[in-house]
Amino acid sequence: MSQSLDAQVGIVAIGRNEGERLRRCLESALKATSAVVYVDSGSEDSSVQLAKTLGAEVVQLDLATPFTAARSRNAGIARLRERHPSLPYVQVVDGDCEIVDGWVARAVEEMTGHPRVAVVCGRRRERQPEGSVYNRLCDMEWDSPLGTADACGGDALFRLEAFQQVTGYDETIIAGEEPELCLRLREAGWQVHRIDHEMTLHDAAMTRFGQWWKRNVRSGHAYAEGHAMHRAKHGYCAREVRSIVEWGLLAPLLAFGLMWVTWGLSLLLFGGYAWLWMRVRNHRLARGNTRKDAGDYANYCVLGKFPQLFGVGKYWWNRLLGRRTRLIEYKGAAPTAAGAAPP
């Protein structure tokens, strides 16, 4: 590890039942710095034991309070600041991701050269894009434009001064906590930079349609919750929620609902899905995807409006009832890490 990095950056990893994925994550983190904190959200495998064996500081969240990724990251960063109060930067990473060699040093370099940058993120890659169409979709989804950005994902380097100024992640949000935090950072005059550098290898492990469906339900819930929180000031997530409602609900409702009074002509509204498909496909082709990849992305983008609609409805139904939505998880437990005994 670099002596200079050891004095500048700590790493917070979060996870639950990540198995061998967690070993790869923590070993890659410890290559960059000795200041590594792992936050565990009620794992039933040997994750806690593994993290301690590897030399990471471990925080185990209280089971009595609902888990969220935001809560985990806040707890990890709080412990990091307690143990290493002089560190200016923190890299957050999900426990199913491996940090690419050289990433942390490059991200710190970007930070030091741009004093108003609060967040630096790079290219997250899927470890096994060939494993399933769903893994491949994730890899394409994370190939976003470079330069000044609106938001980061779950893996990013933060300037702790800026993070503390906006009081960190909102722990009540079950998904989409990263763009919501970035919105508040940008409001406070900070910037988010996405740079051209490999950042992490992610293991989506999505092999079933049901997993893909749940992931999209979660994203719909995140859009609805984010819009409800910030629509008065920014119309935050308004475009995404409007698109979900229009394509997931209104288009089929009008097409079928008016068919008796239009002699079936209202069914022509379904042609709009072809227009949407072509629009998404052309966008992905312009991004450099192959025709097959662009077509697959368009297929699932159009189909995804329906599980996302379930997520929007889930948020508003629970809000109407005055209760919080529990975590929407799409991944199962990973195999037990090699060399670690089961609990």
C-alpha positions in Angstrom: 0.0 0.0 0.0 1.1 3.6 -0.6 2.3 5.5 2.5 0.7 8.7 1.1 -2.6 7.0 0.5 -2.6 5.5 4.0 -2.5 9.0 5.4 -5.2 10.4 3.1 -8.0 7.9 2.5 -10.0 5.3 4.3 -12.3 2.7 2.8 -15.8 1.8 4.0 -17.3 -1.5 2.7 -20.8 -2.6 3.4 -22.4 -6.0 3.0 -24.7 -8.8 4.0 -24.1 -12.4 3.3 -21.5 -11.7 0.6 -19.3 -14.7 1.1 -16.4 -14.9 -1.3 -17.3 -11.6 -2.8 -16.5 -9.9 0.5 -13.1 -11.5 0.6 -12.2 -10.0 -2.8 -13.6 -6.7 -1.7 -11.7 -6.4 1.5 -8.4 -7.7 0.1 -8.6 -5.1 -2.7 -9.4 -2.4 -0.1 -6.5 -3.3 2.2 -4.1 -3.1 -0.8 -4.9 0.6 -1.0 -4.9 1.6 2.7 -4.8 0.1 6.2 -7.8 2.2 7.3 -10.6 -0.1 6.2 -14.0 -0.5 7.9 -16.5 -3.2 7.1 -20.2 -2.6 8.1 -22.3 -5.8 8.4 -26.1 -5.7 8.1 -27.1 -8.9 9.9 -25.1 -11.5 7.9 -25.9 -15.1 8.6 -22.7 -16.4 7.0 -19.1 -15.9 8.1 -18.7 -12.4 6.8 -18.0 -10.8 10.2 -15.4 -13.4 11.1 -13.8 -13.1 7.6 -13.5 -9.3 7.9 -11.8 -9.5 11.3 -9.4 -12.2 10.1 -8.4 -10.0 7.1 -7.7 -7.1 9.4 -10.7 -4.8 8.8 -12.4 -2.8 11.5 -15.9 -4.3 11.9 -19.2 -2.5 12.7 -22.2 -4.7 13.3 -25.5 -2.8 13.0 -28.2 -3.2 15.6 -30.8 -5.6 14.3 -33.6 -3.6 16.0 -33.3 -0.8 13.5 -34.2 -1.4 9.8 -31.2 -1.8 7.6 -30.5 0.5 4.7 -27.3 0.9 2.7 -27.3 4.6 3.7 -27.4 3.7 7.4 -24.5 1.2 6.8 -22.3 3.8 5.0 -23.0 6.5 7.6 -22.1 4.1 10.4 -18.9 3.0 8.6 -17.8 6.6 7.9 -18.5 7.6 11.5 -16.3 4.8 12.8 -13.6 5.7 10.3 -13.6 9.3 11.5 -13.5 8.1 15.1 -10.4 6.0 14.4 -8.7 8.2 11.8 -9.9 11.8 12.4 -7.4 13.4 10.1 -8.3 11.6 6.9 -9.7 13.9 4.2 -11.2 11.3 1.9 -13.3 8.1 2.1 -13.9 5.5 -0.6 -17.2 3.7 -0.2 -17.7 0.4 -1.8 -20.3 -2.3 -1.8 -19.3 -5.7 -0.5 -19.9 -7.4 -3.8 -17.4 -5.2 -5.5 -13.6 -5.5 -5.9 -11.6 -2.2 -6.1 -9.4 -2.0 -9.2 -5.7 -1.5 -8.5 -4.7 2.1 -9.0 -8.3 3.5 -8.7 -8.0 5.0 -5.2 -4.7 6.8 -6.1 -6.2 8.2 -9.3 -9.4 9.4 -7.5 -7.4 11.1 -4.8 -5.3 12.8 -7.5 -8.6 14.1 -9.1 -9.7 15.4 -5.7 -6.5 17.2 -4.9 -6.5 18.9 -8.2 -10.2 20.1 -7.9 -11.0 21.6 -4.5 -14.7 22.0 -5.2 -15.2 18.4 -6.1 -16.9 16.4 -3.4 -17.3 13.1 -5.2 -15.2 11.2 -7.7 -16.4 8.0 -9.4 -15.1 5.9 -12.3 -16.2 3.0 -14.4 -17.9 0.2 -12.5 -17.7 -3.1 -14.5 -19.7 -6.3 -14.2 -17.4 -9.2 -13.3 -19.3 -11.7 -15.5 -21.2 -9.9 -18.2 -21.4 -13.0 -20.2 -23.1 -14.9 -17.3 -26.6 -13.6 -18.2 -28.4 -10.9 -20.1 -29.1 -9.3 -16.8 -25.5 -9.0 -15.9 -24.8 -7.6 -19.3 -27.5 -5.0 -18.8 -25.9 -3.9 -15.6 -22.5 -3.4 -17.3 -24.1 -1.2 -20.0 -26.1 0.7 -17.4 -22.9 1.8 -15.6 -21.2 3.1 -18.8 -22.3 6.7 -18.2 -20.9 9.9 -19.6 -17.6 11.4 -18.3 -17.1 14.8 -16.8 -19.2 16.7 -14.4 -22.1 14.5 -13.4 -25.3 14.8 -11.4 -24.7 11.7 -9.2 -22.6 8.7 -8.4 -23.4 5.1 -7.6 -22.7 2.9 -4.6 -18.9 3.1 -5.2 -17.2 6.5 -5.0 -14.6 8.6 -3.3 -15.9 11.3 -1.1 -14.4 14.4 0.4 -15.2 14.1 4.1 -15.5 17.9 4.5 -18.3 18.0 2.0 -19.9 14.8 3.2 -20.1 16.2 6.8 -21.4 19.6 5.6 -24.6 18.0 4.2 -24.9 15.4 7.1 -24.2 12.4 5.0 -26.7 9.9 3.5 -30.4 10.0 4.4 -30.8 6.8 6.3 -34.5 6.5 5.7 -34.1 5.9 2.0 -34.0 2.2 1.0 -32.6 2.8 -2.5 -31.4 5.7 -4.5 -29.6 7.3 -1.6 -26.5 8.2 -3.7 -28.1 10.5 -6.2 -30.1 12.1 -3.3 -26.9 12.8 -1.4 -25.3 14.2 -4.6 -28.3 16.5 -5.1 -27.7 18.0 -1.7 -24.0 18.3 -2.3 -24.6 20.1 -5.6 -27.0 22.4 -3.8 -24.2 23.3 -1.4 -21.9 24.2 -4.3 -19.9 21.0 -4.6 -19.3 19.0 -7.8 -19.4 15.3 -8.8 -16.8 14.2 -11.3 -16.9 10.9 -13.3 -13.4 10.1 -14.7 -12.1 7.8 -17.3 -10.6 5.1 -15.1 -11.7 1.6 -14.1 -13.0 1.7 -10.5 -14.6 -1.6 -9.4 -15.6 -5.0 -10.5 -19.2 -5.8 -9.5 -20.7 -9.2 -9.1 -24.4 -8.8 -9.9 -25.0 -12.5 -9.8 -28.3 -12.0 -11.7 -29.3 -15.2 -13.5 -33.1 -15.2 -13.1 -35.8 -13.0 -14.5 -37.3 -12.6 -11.0 -34.1 -11.0 -9.8 -34.2 -8.5 -12.6 -37.8 -7.8 -11.9 -37.1 -7.1 -8.2 -34.2 -4.8 -9.1 -36.5 -2.7 -11.2 -39.2 -2.6 -8.6 -36.5 -1.2 -6.3 -35.5 1.5 -8.8 -39.2 2.5 -9.3 -39.5 2.9 -5.5 -36.3 5.0 -5.4 -37.6 7.3 -8.1 -40.9 7.8 -6.4 -39.4 8.4 -3.0 -36.8 10.8 -4.4 -39.4 12.8 -6.3 -41.6 13.0 -3.2 -38.7 14.3 -1.1 -37.5 17.1 -3.5 -40.2 17.8 -6.1 -41.2 21.1 -4.4 -37.7 22.6 -5.1 -36.3 20.7 -8.0 -38.8 18.4 -9.6 -36.2 15.7 -8.7 -36.9 12.4 -10.5 -40.0 13.9 -12.1 -39.0 12.9 -15.6 -38.4 9.3 -14.5 -41.6 9.0 -12.5 -43.6 10.5 -15.3 -42.1 8.1 -17.9 -42.9 5.1 -15.6 -46.5 6.2 -15.1 -47.1 7.1 -18.8 -45.6 3.8 -20.2 -46.4 1.4 -17.4 -50.0 2.6 -16.7 -51.5 5.3 -18.8 -50.7 3.9 -22.3 -52.1 0.4 -21.7 -55.0 1.8 -19.7 -56.0 4.2 -22.5 -55.4 1.6 -25.3 -57.7 -1.0 -23.7 -60.1 1.4 -22.0 -61.0 3.3 -25.2 -61.1 0.4 -27.6 -64.9 0.0 -27.4 -65.5 3.6 -28.3 -62.8 3.9 -30.9 -63.6 0.6 -32.7 -60.2 -0.7 -31.6 -58.2 2.2 -33.0 -57.0 3.1 -29.5 -54.9 -0.1 -29.7 -52.6 1.8 -32.0 -51.3 3.5 -28.9 -49.2 0.3 -28.4 -47.2 1.5 -31.3 -45.6 4.0 -28.9 -43.7 1.2 -27.4 -42.0 0.6 -30.7 -41.1 4.2 -30.9 -39.7 4.1 -27.3 -37.7 0.9 -28.2 -36.1 2.6 -31.2 -35.2 5.7 -29.2 -33.5 3.7 -26.5 -31.8 1.4 -29.1 -30.4 4.3 -31.1 -29.1 5.9 -27.9 -27.2 2.8 -27.0 -25.8 2.4 -30.5 -24.6 6.0 -30.3 -22.8 5.0 -27.0 -20.9 2.4 -29.0 -22.9 -0.8 -28.1 -23.3 -3.6 -30.6 -26.6 -4.0 -32.3 -27.4 -7.1 -30.1 -26.5 -5.3 -26.9 -28.4 -2.2 -27.9 -31.5 -4.3 -28.8 -31.4 -6.2 -25.5 -31.0 -3.0 -23.6 -34.0 -1.5 -25.4 -36.1 -4.6 -24.8 -35.6 -4.6 -21.0 -35.8 -0.8 -20.8 -39.3 -0.9 -22.2 -40.3 -4.0 -20.2 -38.8 -2.4 -17.1 -41.5 0.2 -17.0 -43.9 -2.3 -15.5 -41.9 -3.5 -12.5 -40.9 0.1 -11.9 -44.6 1.0 -11.8 -45.0 -1.6 -9.0 -42.2 0.1 -7.2 -43.8 3.5 -7.6 -47.1 2.1 -6.3 -45.4 0.3 -3.5 -43.9 3.6 -2.2 -47.2 5.5 -2.4 -49.2 2.7 -0.9 -46.9 2.4 2.1 -46.8 6.1 2.5 -50.6 6.3 2.5 -50.5 3.6 5.3 -47.9 5.5 7.2 -45.3 2.7 7.1 -41.8 2.3 5.7 -41.0 -0.1 2.9 -38.5 -2.8 3.9 -35.4 -3.4 1.8 -36.1 -4.8 -1.7 -33.3 -7.4 -2.2 -32.7 -9.1 -5.5 -29.6 -11.1 -4.6 -29.3 -14.3 -2.6 -26.5 -15.2 -0.3 -23.2 -16.0 -1.9 -21.2 -19.2 -1.3 -19.3 -19.1 2.0 -15.9 -17.6 1.6 -13.1 -20.1 1.2 -11.2 -20.6 4.4 -13.9 -19.2 6.6 -16.0 -21.5 8.7 -19.8 -21.1 8.7 -21.4 -19.4 11.7 
